Amino acid sequence: MIDLKGKSDIADYMVIASGQSNRQVATMADRLMEVAKKYGVKGITPEGRAKADWVLFDAGDIVIHLFRPEVRQFYNLEKMWNAELPNPSEPTTF
């Protein structure tokens, strides 16, 4: 997660996650939509879901990017926003 407050007017937070394949990225996007619907979040639709290399959700104050690893590395959004990369040897929990 990247805190964008004071850095951009597009959102307050950016969430970036990776799936290991197109299928996994698509499944992550589907699950995110299910959770959004469950909690009554309206007006967000995934962009790029059909190809599932990079799926983008614009949820107003939060922008969510789901990538395949190669695509995430190519665009390197963490570097663009000057954020620290997570340590791949440490598990990420939510």
N, C-alpha and C positions, 0 to 999 in steps of 0.2 A: 504494500500500500504506500502511495506517495501522497504526502500532504501538499496540496496545491494552493492552500490559502495564502494570499499575498503574492503568489507567483503567476496566477492566471485567473481570468474571469470565467473560463469555461466550466469549471467545477471546483469543488473544495477538496475532493479526493480522487485519486486514480488508483484502481486496483488492477494489477497485472498478474495473470496466472498462465501456466502452460499445461498442455496435455501432450501426450507422447505421440498422438496420431490424429488424423482428421476426424476419425470416428470418436475418439475420446474428447476432442475439442467440441464436436457437435453435441455429444452427450452432456458435457459440462454446461453448454449453452441451454440445452433443453431443461436441465435440472435447475439452472438459475431462473429460467422463466417460471417453472413450477413454484419455486420458493417465492418469487416476486408476486405471483398470483395469490398464493396462500396468505401472504401478508398484506394484500390489498394494494400493492404498488401498481399503478396504472400508467400507460403511455410509454412503456419501454418496449422496443422491439429489437431483436438482434439484427445487426448488419453483417453480412458475410457468412451467415449460417449455412448456406447451400454448399459453399466450397470448404468451409471450416479450417482454413489455414490461419485466419485471424477473424475472430468474431468480436464485434464492438457493441456494447450496450451503453446508451446515453441515458442515465437515470437522473438527470438534472444536476444535483450537487455531487453525484458520484458517476464517474466514467469507468467502465469495466472493459478490459481487454483480455481476451482468451487467445492464446497463440499456440501453434506448434513450435517446438524449440528453435528450429532453423529460422523461422519467420521472426520470432522474438529476438533472436540474436541479430538478425539483419537490421531491424528497425531500432533496436536498442533504446527503447523509450526511457529506461532508467537513466541512461547517460544524458539523454536530451533534457530531462528534468532534474539532472544533477542529484540523483538519489543513490543511496548505497544499495548494492546488490546483496541479496540474501546469501548466506553461506550455504552452498549446496550440501554440505555434510551434516547440517543441522536440520532436523525435521521441522516442517511448518505445521502449526496447528491452528484451527479456527474454532 
